[in-house]
Amino acid sequence: MNNPFTQKEILVIVTAVLADVLGVEANEIAEGNAIANDLGADSLDFVEMNATLEKRLNLSLAKKGALEHANKMSGQPDLFYSNKSGLTSDGVALLEGSLSHYTQLKDGMKMYDIFNLSTVQNVANFCHAIFNYLPTVCPECGHAEARLSVTGKAVCSACSAVLRPLHGDEAEALNIKRYLQEKCLTAA
């Protein structure tokens, strides 16, 4: 099925949710703001933001990061990230190709650096990309087109059944699998 959301619609939703969580006006938040470093969000704010986005958009965000998926799937645990030296150049490329589409990372960054530099746009990118993983056809009627309901949920355009994309971890794992295959980095 088609993704019924535009990138801009998702960005507006993410910004509004984040503004509510942080107790600020939405116009005080820019898409390039690092949620922790620029906006002062802590880990509890991220938990609240994620829970609110899941409810608002009817989706399940990933519980594991792209690096964790890639390390497991590649069978090469230090290829993308090393506890000693941090993010590798392969890790930077992987995260640039992840559903979050990071653009601000460099070799050697530690996990806390990546977390602290995650932007509003990275969260919006992930939320938008996950809707590319809706069912192929409506499980209720077999129709193959989605639209947004008046409540802002993805629904079948024929029967209005509410549609739910793959769990965030499943979607990210499929994306990472494709990336690893393209780069010939899979273990099996």
Secondary structure as the mmCIF struct_conf table of DSSP 4:
data_model
#
loop_
_struct_conf.conf_type_id
_struct_conf.id
_struct_conf.beg_label_comp_id
_struct_conf.beg_label_asym_id
_struct_conf.beg_label_seq_id
_struct_conf.end_label_comp_id
_struct_conf.end_label_asym_id
_struct_conf.end_label_seq_id
BEND BEND1 PHE A 5 PHE A 5
HELX_RH_AL_P HELX_RH_AL_P1 GLN A 7 LEU A 22
TURN_TY1_P TURN_TY1_P1 GLY A 23 GLY A 23
BEND BEND2 VAL A 24 VAL A 24
HELX_RH_3T_P HELX_RH_3T_P1 ALA A 26 GLU A 28
TURN_TY1_P TURN_TY1_P2 GLU A 31 GLY A 32
STRN STRN1 ALA A 34 ALA A 34
TURN_TY1_P TURN_TY1_P3 ILE A 35 LEU A 39
HELX_RH_AL_P HELX_RH_AL_P2 SER A 43 LEU A 57
TURN_TY1_P TURN_TY1_P4 ASN A 58 ASN A 58
BEND BEND3 LYS A 63 LYS A 64
HELX_RH_AL_P HELX_RH_AL_P3 ALA A 66 SER A 74
BEND BEND4 GLY A 75 GLY A 75
TURN_TY1_P TURN_TY1_P5 PRO A 77 PHE A 80
STRN STRN2 TYR A 81 SER A 82
TURN_TY1_P TURN_TY1_P6 ASN A 83 SER A 85
STRN STRN3 GLY A 86 LEU A 87
HELX_RH_AL_P HELX_RH_AL_P4 SER A 89 GLU A 96
TURN_TY1_P TURN_TY1_P7 GLY A 97 GLY A 97
BEND BEND5 SER A 98 SER A 98
TURN_TY1_P TURN_TY1_P8 LEU A 99 SER A 100
BEND BEND6 GLN A 104 GLN A 104
TURN_TY1_P TURN_TY1_P9 ASP A 107 GLY A 108
HELX_RH_AL_P HELX_RH_AL_P5 MET A 111 LEU A 117
STRN STRN4 THR A 119 THR A 119
HELX_RH_AL_P HELX_RH_AL_P6 VAL A 120 ILE A 130
HELX_RH_3T_P HELX_RH_3T_P2 PHE A 131 TYR A 133
BEND BEND7 LEU A 134 LEU A 134
BEND BEND8 THR A 136 VAL A 137
TURN_TY1_P TURN_TY1_P10 PRO A 139 CYS A 141
STRN STRN5 ALA A 146 LEU A 148
TURN_TY1_P TURN_TY1_P11 VAL A 150 THR A 151
BEND BEND9 GLY A 152 GLY A 152
STRN STRN6 ALA A 154 CYS A 156
TURN_TY1_P TURN_TY1_P12 SER A 157 CYS A 159
STRN STRN7 VAL A 162 VAL A 162
HELX_LH_PP_P HELX_LH_PP_P1 PRO A 165 HIS A 167
HELX_RH_AL_P HELX_RH_AL_P7 GLY A 168 GLU A 182
TURN_TY1_P TURN_TY1_P13 LYS A 183 CYS A 184
#
